[in-house]
Amino acid sequence: MAHWDTSGLLKLFLSEADSPVYAALAAAGGVPLTAFIGRHEARTAFLRRESEGALPTGEADLLYQDLLMDIANGDIKEVSLTPALETEYGEVLRQCLLHAPPVFVRTNDALHLASARLQGEKEFVSADFRQRAAAVHLGFTVLP
């Protein structure tokens, strides 16, 4: 199992040029793990794409329902917000932002990285170049 950032998870629900690579990775790697924030980020991304005309009207809600069903069925596992996650989140921020030179990390990215660390994951799936850099800095093997 690997931790999946939302940018990677979206590839499983949206048809993009590199979606087959992520689908193969999911098929080979077991149940994707993501932070609680992933469902919220995905909903935003689905709606944004619909508003831009990249998805037909109503498709964002259908995709979001598919995501929720996958979570409910255990096909995607979520890491809940807990005091331990809050503590790990602070550690991720310190290790990245207080490093010389700083490794810039955004709030939601740090929550994903903290979730992965809290679960003891070694692999991190992300399509986001900035988050990939932070994951490497923290010692993850970044996929794909």
N, CA, C and O atoms as CSV, one atom per row, in Angstrom:
chain,resi,resn,atom,element,x,y,z
A,1,MET,N,N,0.848,-1.173,0.000
A,1,MET,CA,C,0.000,0.000,0.000
A,1,MET,C,C,0.897,1.242,0.000
A,1,MET,O,O,1.959,1.249,0.623
A,2,ALA,N,N,0.471,2.260,-0.685
A,2,ALA,CA,C,1.192,3.532,-0.724
A,2,ALA,C,C,0.212,4.642,-0.363
A,2,ALA,O,O,-1.003,4.484,-0.486
A,3,HIS,N,N,0.759,5.759,0.081
A,3,HIS,CA,C,-0.085,6.920,0.329
A,3,HIS,C,C,-0.257,7.690,-0.973
A,3,HIS,O,O,0.712,7.971,-1.678
A,4,TRP,N,N,-1.506,8.026,-1.279
A,4,TRP,CA,C,-1.830,8.752,-2.509
A,4,TRP,C,C,-2.268,10.168,-2.168
A,4,TRP,O,O,-3.228,10.379,-1.427
A,5,ASP,N,N,-1.551,11.123,-2.721
A,5,ASP,CA,C,-1.985,12.511,-2.670
A,5,ASP,C,C,-3.189,12.644,-3.601
A,5,ASP,O,O,-3.402,11.800,-4.471
A,6,THR,N,N,-3.962,13.690,-3.418
A,6,THR,CA,C,-5.141,13.908,-4.248
A,6,THR,C,C,-4.780,14.019,-5.725
A,6,THR,O,O,-5.533,13.549,-6.578
A,7,SER,N,N,-3.650,14.627,-6.038
A,7,SER,CA,C,-3.260,14.767,-7.447
A,7,SER,C,C,-3.104,13.404,-8.112
A,7,SER,O,O,-3.373,13.266,-9.305
A,8,GLY,N,N,-2.680,12.415,-7.371
A,8,GLY,CA,C,-2.590,11.055,-7.888
A,8,GLY,C,C,-3.944,10.371,-7.925
A,8,GLY,O,O,-4.289,9.708,-8.903
A,9,LEU,N,N,-4.708,10.534,-6.858
A,9,LEU,CA,C,-6.049,9.931,-6.801
A,9,LEU,C,C,-6.938,10.395,-7.947
A,9,LEU,O,O,-7.694,9.606,-8.514
A,10,LEU,N,N,-6.845,11.667,-8.283
A,10,LEU,CA,C,-7.677,12.210,-9.356
A,10,LEU,C,C,-7.462,11.448,-10.656
A,10,LEU,O,O,-8.388,11.305,-11.455
A,11,LYS,N,N,-6.255,10.964,-10.869
A,11,LYS,CA,C,-5.936,10.230,-12.098
A,11,LYS,C,C,-6.737,8.938,-12.203
A,11,LYS,O,O,-6.903,8.398,-13.296
A,12,LEU,N,N,-7.235,8.438,-11.066
A,12,LEU,CA,C,-8.051,7.219,-11.066
A,12,LEU,C,C,-9.504,7.503,-11.442
A,12,LEU,O,O,-10.250,6.586,-11.784
A,13,PHE,N,N,-9.900,8.765,-11.377
A,13,PHE,CA,C,-11.297,9.133,-11.623
A,13,PHE,C,C,-11.486,9.965,-12.882
A,13,PHE,O,O,-12.582,10.011,-13.440
A,14,LEU,N,N,-10.435,10.616,-13.326
A,14,LEU,CA,C,-10.503,11.472,-14.511
A,14,LEU,C,C,-9.678,10.852,-15.626
A,14,LEU,O,O,-8.645,10.229,-15.378
A,15,SER,N,N,-10.132,11.023,-16.824
A,15,SER,CA,C,-9.394,10.501,-17.978
A,15,SER,C,C,-8.377,11.546,-18.420
A,15,SER,O,O,-8.720,12.533,-19.071
A,16,GLU,N,N,-7.121,11.310,-18.054
A,16,GLU,CA,C,-6.035,12.196,-18.427
A,16,GLU,C,C,-4.963,11.366,-19.121
A,16,GLU,O,O,-4.981,10.138,-19.039
A,17,ALA,N,N,-4.050,12.012,-19.789
A,17,ALA,CA,C,-3.030,11.307,-20.571
A,17,ALA,C,C,-2.275,10.266,-19.744
A,17,ALA,O,O,-1.984,9.177,-20.240
A,18,ASP,N,N,-1.957,10.588,-18.496
A,18,ASP,CA,C,-1.183,9.667,-17.670
A,18,ASP,C,C,-2.044,8.828,-16.723
A,18,ASP,O,O,-1.499,8.131,-15.867
A,19,SER,N,N,-3.352,8.875,-16.850
A,19,SER,CA,C,-4.237,8.085,-15.984
A,19,SER,C,C,-3.937,6.585,-16.027
A,19,SER,O,O,-3.972,5.942,-14.978
A,20,PRO,N,N,-3.639,5.993,-17.207
A,20,PRO,CA,C,-3.324,4.554,-17.222
A,20,PRO,C,C,-2.119,4.176,-16.349
A,20,PRO,O,O,-2.088,3.091,-15.768
A,21,VAL,N,N,-1.143,5.058,-16.261
A,21,VAL,CA,C,0.028,4.792,-15.419
A,21,VAL,C,C,-0.403,4.696,-13.957
A,21,VAL,O,O,0.041,3.805,-13.234
A,22,TYR,N,N,-1.256,5.601,-13.531
A,22,TYR,CA,C,-1.728,5.610,-12.148
A,22,TYR,C,C,-2.671,4.442,-11.874
A,22,TYR,O,O,-2.653,3.875,-10.781
A,23,ALA,N,N,-3.495,4.079,-12.858
A,23,ALA,CA,C,-4.396,2.932,-12.700
A,23,ALA,C,C,-3.595,1.648,-12.526
A,23,ALA,O,O,-3.944,0.802,-11.701
A,24,ALA,N,N,-2.527,1.501,-13.298
A,24,ALA,CA,C,-1.671,0.320,-13.176
A,24,ALA,C,C,-0.971,0.299,-11.816
A,24,ALA,O,O,-0.834,-0.757,-11.198
A,25,LEU,N,N,-0.539,1.448,-11.365
A,25,LEU,CA,C,0.104,1.560,-10.063
A,25,LEU,C,C,-0.865,1.166,-8.953
A,25,LEU,O,O,-0.486,0.453,-8.024
A,26,ALA,N,N,-2.113,1.626,-9.044
A,26,ALA,CA,C,-3.135,1.283,-8.041
A,26,ALA,C,C,-3.428,-0.215,-8.069
A,26,ALA,O,O,-3.572,-0.842,-7.020
A,27,ALA,N,N,-3.515,-0.782,-9.259
A,27,ALA,CA,C,-3.814,-2.206,-9.388
A,27,ALA,C,C,-2.699,-3.073,-8.797
A,27,ALA,O,O,-2.963,-4.130,-8.223
A,28,ALA,N,N,-1.470,-2.622,-8.942
A,28,ALA,CA,C,-0.322,-3.400,-8.467
A,28,ALA,C,C,-0.013,-3.167,-6.993
A,28,ALA,O,O,0.614,-4.008,-6.350
A,29,GLY,N,N,-0.455,-2.020,-6.449
A,29,GLY,CA,C,-0.017,-1.631,-5.117
A,29,GLY,C,C,-0.990,-1.847,-3.985
A,29,GLY,O,O,-0.697,-1.444,-2.859
A,30,GLY,N,N,-2.106,-2.447,-4.219
A,30,GLY,CA,C,-3.073,-2.647,-3.149
A,30,GLY,C,C,-3.950,-1.427,-2.957
A,30,GLY,O,O,-4.012,-0.552,-3.820
A,31,VAL,N,N,-4.617,-1.374,-1.840
A,31,VAL,CA,C,-5.588,-0.322,-1.546
A,31,VAL,C,C,-4.877,1.021,-1.351
A,31,VAL,O,O,-4.021,1.143,-0.475
A,32,PRO,N,N,-5.225,2.027,-2.159
A,32,PRO,CA,C,-4.630,3.355,-1.957
A,32,PRO,C,C,-5.029,3.939,-0.594
A,32,PRO,O,O,-6.169,3.794,-0.155
A,33,LEU,N,N,-4.099,4.580,0.045
A,33,LEU,CA,C,-4.300,5.268,1.308
A,33,LEU,C,C,-4.209,6.758,1.040
A,33,LEU,O,O,-3.328,7.197,0.301
A,34,THR,N,N,-5.102,7.544,1.627
A,34,THR,CA,C,-5.049,8.994,1.452
A,34,THR,C,C,-5.457,9.686,2.744
A,34,THR,O,O,-6.055,9.070,3.626
A,35,ALA,N,N,-5.138,10.943,2.847
A,35,ALA,CA,C,-5.519,11.738,4.011
A,35,ALA,C,C,-6.990,12.122,3.925
A,35,ALA,O,O,-7.561,12.176,2.836
A,36,PHE,N,N,-7.590,12.384,5.057
A,36,PHE,CA,C,-8.997,12.796,5.125
A,36,PHE,C,C,-9.285,13.973,4.203
A,36,PHE,O,O,-10.397,14.099,3.691
A,37,ILE,N,N,-8.313,14.823,3.990
A,37,ILE,CA,C,-8.485,16.028,3.175
A,37,ILE,C,C,-8.639,15.678,1.692
A,37,ILE,O,O,-9.127,16.496,0.912
A,38,GLY,N,N,-8.226,14.476,1.302
A,38,GLY,CA,C,-8.265,14.059,-0.093
A,38,GLY,C,C,-9.652,14.122,-0.711
A,38,GLY,O,O,-9.810,14.566,-1.848
A,39,ARG,N,N,-10.657,13.678,0.038
A,39,ARG,CA,C,-12.017,13.703,-0.514
A,39,ARG,C,C,-12.465,15.137,-0.792
A,39,ARG,O,O,-13.178,15.389,-1.764
A,40,HIS,N,N,-12.054,16.063,0.050
A,40,HIS,CA,C,-12.459,17.466,-0.107
A,40,HIS,C,C,-11.714,18.125,-1.270
A,40,HIS,O,O,-12.297,18.884,-2.044
A,41,GLU,N,N,-10.424,17.825,-1.379
A,41,GLU,CA,C,-9.655,18.348,-2.506
A,41,GLU,C,C,-10.178,17.791,-3.825
A,41,GLU,O,O,-10.265,18.516,-4.816
A,42,ALA,N,N,-10.523,16.510,-3.840
A,42,ALA,CA,C,-11.044,15.892,-5.062
A,42,ALA,C,C,-12.367,16.520,-5.465
A,42,ALA,O,O,-12.594,16.790,-6.645
A,43,ARG,N,N,-13.233,16.751,-4.505
A,43,ARG,CA,C,-14.529,17.375,-4.823
A,43,ARG,C,C,-14.325,18.740,-5.465
A,43,ARG,O,O,-14.998,19.089,-6.435
A,44,THR,N,N,-13.396,19.503,-4.916
A,44,THR,CA,C,-13.076,20.820,-5.486
A,44,THR,C,C,-12.561,20.677,-6.911
A,44,THR,O,O,-12.982,21.412,-7.804
A,45,ALA,N,N,-11.655,19.736,-7.125
A,45,ALA,CA,C,-11.073,19.541,-8.455
A,45,ALA,C,C,-12.134,19.099,-9.464
A,45,ALA,O,O,-12.140,19.569,-10.601
A,46,PHE,N,N,-13.023,18.206,-9.057
A,46,PHE,CA,C,-14.097,17.766,-9.955
A,46,PHE,C,C,-14.977,18.956,-10.358
A,46,PHE,O,O,-15.279,19.153,-11.535
A,47,LEU,N,N,-15.377,19.733,-9.365
A,47,LEU,CA,C,-16.248,20.878,-9.662
A,47,LEU,C,C,-15.534,21.939,-10.491
A,47,LEU,O,O,-16.143,22.556,-11.366
A,48,ARG,N,N,-14.250,22.156,-10.223
A,48,ARG,CA,C,-13.497,23.127,-11.002
A,48,ARG,C,C,-13.441,22.700,-12.470
A,48,ARG,O,O,-13.631,23.516,-13.372
A,49,ARG,N,N,-13.182,21.432,-12.690
A,49,ARG,CA,C,-13.128,20.944,-14.072
A,49,ARG,C,C,-14.491,21.052,-14.761
A,49,ARG,O,O,-14.572,21.360,-15.950
A,50,GLU,N,N,-15.553,20.797,-14.005
A,50,GLU,CA,C,-16.893,20.954,-14.588
A,50,GLU,C,C,-17.162,22.419,-14.928
A,50,GLU,O,O,-17.718,22.720,-15.984
A,51,SER,N,N,-16.773,23.322,-14.045
A,51,SER,CA,C,-17.010,24.750,-14.296
A,51,SER,C,C,-16.196,25.256,-15.489
A,51,SER,O,O,-16.606,26.198,-16.166
A,52,GLU,N,N,-15.038,24.628,-15.747
A,52,GLU,CA,C,-14.201,25.002,-16.883
A,52,GLU,C,C,-14.670,24.359,-18.196
A,52,GLU,O,O,-14.155,24.670,-19.270
A,53,GLY,N,N,-15.647,23.467,-18.090
A,53,GLY,CA,C,-16.160,22.802,-19.276
A,53,GLY,C,C,-15.433,21.514,-19.636
A,53,GLY,O,O,-15.731,20.907,-20.664
A,54,ALA,N,N,-14.483,21.087,-18.805
A,54,ALA,CA,C,-13.738,19.856,-19.076
A,54,ALA,C,C,-14.548,18.610,-18.725
A,54,ALA,O,O,-14.240,17.513,-19.191
A,55,LEU,N,N,-15.573,18.779,-17.912
A,55,LEU,CA,C,-16.495,17.695,-17.574
A,55,LEU,C,C,-17.907,18.142,-17.907
A,55,LEU,O,O,-18.221,19.325,-17.779
A,56,PRO,N,N,-18.768,17.219,-18.332
A,56,PRO,CA,C,-20.155,17.603,-18.606
A,56,PRO,C,C,-20.898,17.971,-17.318
A,56,PRO,O,O,-20.517,17.553,-16.225
A,57,THR,N,N,-21.934,18.740,-17.466
A,57,THR,CA,C,-22.750,19.163,-16.323
A,57,THR,C,C,-23.219,17.943,-15.535
A,57,THR,O,O,-23.744,16.983,-16.099
A,58,GLY,N,N,-23.018,18.003,-14.227
A,58,GLY,CA,C,-23.430,16.927,-13.330
A,58,GLY,C,C,-22.384,15.853,-13.104
A,58,GLY,O,O,-22.520,15.050,-12.180
A,59,GLU,N,N,-21.343,15.818,-13.927
A,59,GLU,CA,C,-20.316,14.778,-13.820
A,59,GLU,C,C,-19.505,14.900,-12.526
A,59,GLU,O,O,-19.087,13.890,-11.961
A,60,ALA,N,N,-19.286,16.114,-12.061
A,60,ALA,CA,C,-18.511,16.305,-10.828
A,60,ALA,C,C,-19.175,15.603,-9.650
A,60,ALA,O,O,-18.502,14.943,-8.857
A,61,ASP,N,N,-20.474,15.741,-9.534
A,61,ASP,CA,C,-21.188,15.082,-8.438
A,61,ASP,C,C,-21.124,13.560,-8.562
A,61,ASP,O,O,-21.001,12.861,-7.556
A,62,LEU,N,N,-21.207,13.050,-9.781
A,62,LEU,CA,C,-21.121,11.599,-9.988
A,62,LEU,C,C,-19.738,11.071,-9.618
A,62,LEU,O,O,-19.614,10.028,-8.975
A,63,LEU,N,N,-18.715,11.790,-10.022
A,63,LEU,CA,C,-17.353,11.377,-9.676
A,63,LEU,C,C,-17.133,11.417,-8.165
A,63,LEU,O,O,-16.502,10.525,-7.597
A,64,TYR,N,N,-17.657,12.452,-7.525
A,64,TYR,CA,C,-17.513,12.555,-6.074
A,64,TYR,C,C,-18.235,11.392,-5.380
A,64,TYR,O,O,-17.719,10.825,-4.417
A,65,GLN,N,N,-19.408,11.045,-5.863
A,65,GLN,CA,C,-20.136,9.906,-5.293
A,65,GLN,C,C,-19.363,8.603,-5.508
A,65,GLN,O,O,-19.353,7.736,-4.635
A,66,ASP,N,N,-18.716,8.466,-6.666
A,66,ASP,CA,C,-17.872,7.291,-6.914
A,66,ASP,C,C,-16.732,7.223,-5.903
A,66,ASP,O,O,-16.425,6.156,-5.372
A,67,LEU,N,N,-16.113,8.358,-5.644
A,67,LEU,CA,C,-15.026,8.420,-4.665
A,67,LEU,C,C,-15.533,8.032,-3.279
A,67,LEU,O,O,-14.905,7.229,-2.589
A,68,LEU,N,N,-16.659,8.596,-2.871
A,68,LEU,CA,C,-17.221,8.263,-1.559
A,68,LEU,C,C,-17.556,6.779,-1.449
A,68,LEU,O,O,-17.355,6.168,-0.400
A,69,MET,N,N,-18.067,6.204,-2.533
A,69,MET,CA,C,-18.388,4.780,-2.529
A,69,MET,C,C,-17.125,3.947,-2.405
A,69,MET,O,O,-17.108,2.950,-1.683
A,70,ASP,N,N,-16.061,4.345,-3.105
A,70,ASP,CA,C,-14.799,3.622,-2.990
A,70,ASP,C,C,-14.260,3.680,-1.561
A,70,ASP,O,O,-13.697,2.702,-1.068
A,71,ILE,N,N,-14.429,4.811,-0.904
A,71,ILE,CA,C,-13.995,4.934,0.496
A,71,ILE,C,C,-14.867,4.047,1.386
A,71,ILE,O,O,-14.352,3.318,2.233
A,72,ALA,N,N,-16.175,4.109,1.197
A,72,ALA,CA,C,-17.094,3.308,2.009
A,72,ALA,C,C,-16.867,1.808,1.821
A,72,ALA,O,O,-16.991,1.033,2.769
A,73,ASN,N,N,-16.531,1.400,0.588
A,73,ASN,CA,C,-16.304,-0.020,0.288
A,73,ASN,C,C,-14.916,-0.503,0.684
A,73,ASN,O,O,-14.630,-1.698,0.606
A,74,GLY,N,N,-14.046,0.423,1.113
A,74,GLY,CA,C,-12.689,0.043,1.482
A,74,GLY,C,C,-11.736,-0.059,0.311
A,74,GLY,O,O,-10.621,-0.560,0.455
A,75,ASP,N,N,-12.172,0.417,-0.861
A,75,ASP,CA,C,-11.289,0.409,-2.028
A,75,ASP,C,C,-10.270,1.545,-1.967
A,75,ASP,O,O,-9.260,1.515,-2.671
A,76,ILE,N,N,-10.533,2.535,-1.137
A,76,ILE,CA,C,-9.604,3.613,-0.795
A,76,ILE,C,C,-9.706,3.774,0.718
A,76,ILE,O,O,-10.805,3.841,1.268
A,77,LYS,N,N,-8.586,3.835,1.372
A,77,LYS,CA,C,-8.557,3.985,2.828
A,77,LYS,C,C,-8.183,5.423,3.179
A,77,LYS,O,O,-7.259,5.989,2.595
A,78,GLU,N,N,-8.902,6.008,4.131
A,78,GLU,CA,C,-8.627,7.379,4.578
A,78,GLU,C,C,-7.962,7.388,5.947
A,78,GLU,O,O,-8.281,6.573,6.812
A,79,VAL,N,N,-7.042,8.312,6.128
A,79,VAL,CA,C,-6.437,8.562,7.432
A,79,VAL,C,C,-7.201,9.719,8.051
A,79,VAL,O,O,-7.244,10.812,7.485
A,80,SER,N,N,-7.800,9.489,9.202
A,80,SER,CA,C,-8.618,10.497,9.876
A,80,SER,C,C,-7.756,11.553,10.562
A,80,SER,O,O,-6.590,11.325,10.883
A,81,LEU,N,N,-8.363,12.705,10.772
A,81,LEU,CA,C,-7.710,13.768,11.536
A,81,LEU,C,C,-7.761,13.390,13.010
A,81,LEU,O,O,-8.840,13.220,13.578
A,82,THR,N,N,-6.600,13.261,13.620
A,82,THR,CA,C,-6.466,12.902,15.032
A,82,THR,C,C,-5.413,13.803,15.658
A,82,THR,O,O,-4.680,14.487,14.943
A,83,PRO,N,N,-5.328,13.812,16.985
A,83,PRO,CA,C,-4.243,14.571,17.617
A,83,PRO,C,C,-2.852,14.101,17.159
A,83,PRO,O,O,-1.935,14.911,17.029
A,84,ALA,N,N,-2.705,12.815,16.921
A,84,ALA,CA,C,-1.405,12.311,16.454
A,84,ALA,C,C,-1.081,12.865,15.065
A,84,ALA,O,O,0.075,13.175,14.778
A,85,LEU,N,N,-2.083,12.988,14.213
A,85,LEU,CA,C,-1.861,13.558,12.885
A,85,LEU,C,C,-1.503,15.034,13.003
A,85,LEU,O,O,-0.637,15.522,12.277
A,86,GLU,N,N,-2.155,15.743,13.904
A,86,GLU,CA,C,-1.819,17.160,14.131
A,86,GLU,C,C,-0.357,17.310,14.539
A,86,GLU,O,O,0.341,18.206,14.065
A,87,THR,N,N,0.094,16.431,15.417
A,87,THR,CA,C,1.490,16.472,15.874
A,87,THR,C,C,2.446,16.176,14.718
A,87,THR,O,O,3.448,16.868,14.539
A,88,GLU,N,N,2.130,15.150,13.942
A,88,GLU,CA,C,2.991,14.778,12.809
A,88,GLU,C,C,3.004,15.880,11.755
A,88,GLU,O,O,4.035,16.136,11.133
A,89,TYR,N,N,1.872,16.526,11.557
A,89,TYR,CA,C,1.762,17.653,10.631
A,89,TYR,C,C,2.753,18.755,11.027
A,89,TYR,O,O,3.450,19.303,10.174
A,90,GLY,N,N,2.812,19.071,12.313
A,90,GLY,CA,C,3.765,20.070,12.797
A,90,GLY,C,C,5.202,19.664,12.525
A,90,GLY,O,O,6.036,20.504,12.187
A,91,GLU,N,N,5.493,18.375,12.673
A,91,GLU,CA,C,6.845,17.880,12.399
A,91,GLU,C,C,7.190,18.000,10.913
A,91,GLU,O,O,8.309,18.371,10.560
A,92,VAL,N,N,6.234,17.688,10.055
A,92,VAL,CA,C,6.467,17.825,8.615
A,92,VAL,C,C,6.774,19.281,8.278
A,92,VAL,O,O,7.712,19.570,7.536
A,93,LEU,N,N,5.983,20.188,8.824
A,93,LEU,CA,C,6.215,21.614,8.574
A,93,LEU,C,C,7.612,22.026,9.020
A,93,LEU,O,O,8.328,22.705,8.285
A,94,ARG,N,N,7.999,21.616,10.223
A,94,ARG,CA,C,9.314,21.986,10.734
A,94,ARG,C,C,10.441,21.414,9.865
A,94,ARG,O,O,11.386,22.121,9.518
A,95,GLN,N,N,10.330,20.136,9.522
A,95,GLN,CA,C,11.400,19.500,8.754
A,95,GLN,C,C,11.524,20.085,7.352
A,95,GLN,O,O,12.606,20.084,6.765
A,96,CYS,N,N,10.432,20.575,6.830
A,96,CYS,CA,C,10.477,21.153,5.476
A,96,CYS,C,C,10.809,22.646,5.505
A,96,CYS,O,O,11.739,23.096,4.836
A,97,LEU,N,N,10.051,23.397,6.275
A,97,LEU,CA,C,10.166,24.855,6.207
A,97,LEU,C,C,11.352,25.418,6.988
A,97,LEU,O,O,11.823,26.517,6.696
A,98,LEU,N,N,11.832,24.671,7.975
A,98,LEU,CA,C,12.990,25.144,8.739
A,98,LEU,C,C,14.299,24.539,8.238
A,98,LEU,O,O,15.354,24.762,8.831
A,99,HIS,N,N,14.235,23.797,7.183
A,99,HIS,CA,C,15.426,23.243,6.551
A,99,HIS,C,C,16.154,24.370,5.820
A,99,HIS,O,O,15.531,25.336,5.378
A,100,ALA,N,N,17.469,24.242,5.695
A,100,ALA,CA,C,18.233,25.257,4.956
A,100,ALA,C,C,18.799,24.630,3.694
A,100,ALA,O,O,19.665,23.761,3.790
A,101,PRO,N,N,18.352,25.030,2.532
A,101,PRO,CA,C,17.276,25.972,2.246
A,101,PRO,C,C,15.916,25.317,2.500
A,101,PRO,O,O,15.807,24.091,2.518
A,102,PRO,N,N,14.896,26.127,2.695
A,102,PRO,CA,C,13.562,25.579,2.982
A,102,PRO,C,C,13.033,24.748,1.824
A,102,PRO,O,O,13.278,25.038,0.654
A,103,VAL,N,N,12.300,23.707,2.192
A,103,VAL,CA,C,11.556,22.907,1.219
A,103,VAL,C,C,10.112,23.351,1.377
A,103,VAL,O,O,9.450,23.007,2.356
A,104,PHE,N,N,9.633,24.114,0.414
A,104,PHE,CA,C,8.305,24.700,0.555
A,104,PHE,C,C,7.229,23.633,0.421
A,104,PHE,O,O,7.262,22.792,-0.477
A,105,VAL,N,N,6.286,23.693,1.332
A,105,VAL,CA,C,5.186,22.735,1.373
A,105,VAL,C,C,3.913,23.493,1.732
A,105,VAL,O,O,3.914,24.344,2.621
A,106,ARG,N,N,2.842,23.176,1.038
A,106,ARG,CA,C,1.555,23.808,1.308
A,106,ARG,C,C,0.828,23.038,2.403
A,106,ARG,O,O,1.177,21.899,2.714
A,107,THR,N,N,-0.177,23.668,2.978
A,107,THR,CA,C,-0.915,23.085,4.105
A,107,THR,C,C,-1.439,21.693,3.791
A,107,THR,O,O,-1.130,20.738,4.504
A,108,ASN,N,N,-2.227,21.568,2.731
A,108,ASN,CA,C,-2.829,20.271,2.426
A,108,ASN,C,C,-1.772,19.236,2.060
A,108,ASN,O,O,-1.924,18.057,2.382
A,109,ASP,N,N,-0.713,19.659,1.397
A,109,ASP,CA,C,0.374,18.739,1.070
A,109,ASP,C,C,1.028,18.215,2.345
A,109,ASP,O,O,1.337,17.028,2.451
A,110,ALA,N,N,1.234,19.093,3.295
A,110,ALA,CA,C,1.833,18.680,4.570
A,110,ALA,C,C,0.919,17.711,5.318
A,110,ALA,O,O,1.401,16.791,5.979
A,111,LEU,N,N,-0.389,17.910,5.218
A,111,LEU,CA,C,-1.332,16.972,5.848
A,111,LEU,C,C,-1.236,15.592,5.197
A,111,LEU,O,O,-1.275,14.576,5.893
A,112,HIS,N,N,-1.112,15.547,3.880
A,112,HIS,CA,C,-0.942,14.257,3.204
A,112,HIS,C,C,0.367,13.601,3.633
A,112,HIS,O,O,0.389,12.410,3.944
A,113,LEU,N,N,1.443,14.357,3.653
A,113,LEU,CA,C,2.738,13.798,4.041
A,113,LEU,C,C,2.724,13.312,5.486
A,113,LEU,O,O,3.290,12.264,5.798
A,114,ALA,N,N,2.086,14.065,6.357
A,114,ALA,CA,C,1.976,13.652,7.758
A,114,ALA,C,C,1.141,12.382,7.879
A,114,ALA,O,O,1.461,11.501,8.676
A,115,SER,N,N,0.085,12.287,7.098
A,115,SER,CA,C,-0.754,11.080,7.117
A,115,SER,C,C,0.051,9.859,6.708
A,115,SER,O,O,-0.042,8.800,7.328
A,116,ALA,N,N,0.837,10.021,5.664
A,116,ALA,CA,C,1.662,8.912,5.187
A,116,ALA,C,C,2.672,8.493,6.249
A,116,ALA,O,O,2.853,7.301,6.501
A,117,ARG,N,N,3.321,9.454,6.862
A,117,ARG,CA,C,4.303,9.141,7.901
A,117,ARG,C,C,3.647,8.460,9.090
A,117,ARG,O,O,4.183,7.497,9.638
A,118,LEU,N,N,2.500,8.959,9.479
A,118,LEU,CA,C,1.784,8.404,10.630
A,118,LEU,C,C,1.411,6.940,10.387
A,118,LEU,O,O,1.404,6.135,11.319
A,119,GLN,N,N,1.106,6.603,9.148
A,119,GLN,CA,C,0.741,5.228,8.803
A,119,GLN,C,C,1.954,4.348,8.510
A,119,GLN,O,O,1.814,3.154,8.246
A,120,GLY,N,N,3.137,4.942,8.560
A,120,GLY,CA,C,4.356,4.170,8.323
A,120,GLY,C,C,4.598,3.827,6.863
A,120,GLY,O,O,5.330,2.888,6.551
A,121,GLU,N,N,3.986,4.583,5.980
A,121,GLU,CA,C,4.162,4.329,4.549
A,121,GLU,C,C,5.557,4.756,4.097
A,121,GLU,O,O,6.136,5.708,4.622
A,122,LYS,N,N,6.071,4.040,3.129
A,122,LYS,CA,C,7.387,4.351,2.557
A,122,LYS,C,C,7.254,4.915,1.151
A,122,LYS,O,O,8.162,5.582,0.655
A,123,GLU,N,N,6.112,4.643,0.503
A,123,GLU,CA,C,5.878,5.092,-0.868
A,123,GLU,C,C,4.805,6.168,-0.887
A,123,GLU,O,O,3.821,6.104,-0.150
A,124,PHE,N,N,5.016,7.154,-1.745
A,124,PHE,CA,C,4.114,8.294,-1.829
A,124,PHE,C,C,3.798,8.552,-3.296
A,124,PHE,O,O,4.707,8.742,-4.104
A,125,VAL,N,N,2.523,8.561,-3.641
A,125,VAL,CA,C,2.085,8.763,-5.015
A,125,VAL,C,C,1.570,10.186,-5.163
A,125,VAL,O,O,0.652,10.600,-4.455
A,126,SER,N,N,2.168,10.934,-6.089
A,126,SER,CA,C,1.750,12.311,-6.315
A,126,SER,C,C,2.136,12.740,-7.724
A,126,SER,O,O,3.165,12.325,-8.257
A,127,ALA,N,N,1.297,13.569,-8.312
A,127,ALA,CA,C,1.600,14.166,-9.614
A,127,ALA,C,C,2.061,15.609,-9.460
A,127,ALA,O,O,2.366,16.272,-10.451
A,128,ASP,N,N,2.112,16.096,-8.236
A,128,ASP,CA,C,2.429,17.492,-7.943
A,128,ASP,C,C,3.938,17.639,-7.698
A,128,ASP,O,O,4.479,17.053,-6.761
A,129,PHE,N,N,4.606,18.420,-8.544
A,129,PHE,CA,C,6.072,18.513,-8.462
A,129,PHE,C,C,6.555,19.055,-7.120
A,129,PHE,O,O,7.567,18.580,-6.606
A,130,ARG,N,N,5.872,20.024,-6.542
A,130,ARG,CA,C,6.311,20.600,-5.263
A,130,ARG,C,C,6.152,19.581,-4.138
A,130,ARG,O,O,7.024,19.439,-3.281
A,131,GLN,N,N,5.031,18.880,-4.158
A,131,GLN,CA,C,4.820,17.879,-3.117
A,131,GLN,C,C,5.780,16.706,-3.278
A,131,GLN,O,O,6.240,16.133,-2.290
A,132,ARG,N,N,6.077,16.355,-4.511
A,132,ARG,CA,C,7.046,15.284,-4.756
A,132,ARG,C,C,8.399,15.647,-4.145
A,132,ARG,O,O,9.066,14.797,-3.555
A,133,ALA,N,N,8.797,16.899,-4.289
A,133,ALA,CA,C,10.074,17.348,-3.727
A,133,ALA,C,C,10.066,17.240,-2.199
A,133,ALA,O,O,11.045,16.802,-1.595
A,134,ALA,N,N,8.964,17.641,-1.588
A,134,ALA,CA,C,8.857,17.539,-0.125
A,134,ALA,C,C,8.869,16.079,0.316
A,134,ALA,O,O,9.478,15.740,1.330
A,135,ALA,N,N,8.204,15.223,-0.435
A,135,ALA,CA,C,8.177,13.789,-0.094
A,135,ALA,C,C,9.570,13.179,-0.170
A,135,ALA,O,O,9.957,12.407,0.707
A,136,VAL,N,N,10.324,13.517,-1.204
A,136,VAL,CA,C,11.696,13.031,-1.315
A,136,VAL,C,C,12.523,13.536,-0.144
A,136,VAL,O,O,13.289,12.778,0.451
A,137,HIS,N,N,12.372,14.809,0.187
A,137,HIS,CA,C,13.101,15.399,1.320
A,137,HIS,C,C,12.818,14.631,2.612
A,137,HIS,O,O,13.700,14.475,3.456
A,138,LEU,N,N,11.583,14.153,2.756
A,138,LEU,CA,C,11.192,13.436,3.974
A,138,LEU,C,C,11.528,11.944,3.924
A,138,LEU,O,O,11.252,11.211,4.874
A,139,GLY,N,N,12.118,11.501,2.823
A,139,GLY,CA,C,12.586,10.128,2.743
A,139,GLY,C,C,11.650,9.140,2.066
A,139,GLY,O,O,11.896,7.935,2.117
A,140,PHE,N,N,10.602,9.607,1.445
A,140,PHE,CA,C,9.682,8.711,0.744
A,140,PHE,C,C,10.254,8.311,-0.614
A,140,PHE,O,O,11.036,9.046,-1.217
A,141,THR,N,N,9.854,7.152,-1.074
A,141,THR,CA,C,10.033,6.775,-2.466
A,141,THR,C,C,8.801,7.333,-3.177
A,141,THR,O,O,7.669,6.992,-2.834
A,142,VAL,N,N,9.028,8.183,-4.160
A,142,VAL,CA,C,7.921,8.860,-4.844
A,142,VAL,C,C,7.597,8.125,-6.125
A,142,VAL,O,O,8.481,7.805,-6.919
A,143,LEU,N,N,6.318,7.863,-6.314
A,143,LEU,CA,C,5.823,7.151,-7.487
A,143,LEU,C,C,4.844,8.021,-8.247
A,143,LEU,O,O,4.300,8.937,-7.629
A,144,PRO,N,N,4.571,7.829,-9.506
A,144,PRO,CA,C,5.365,7.018,-10.413
A,144,PRO,C,C,6.646,7.743,-10.800
A,144,PRO,O,O,7.450,7.211,-11.566
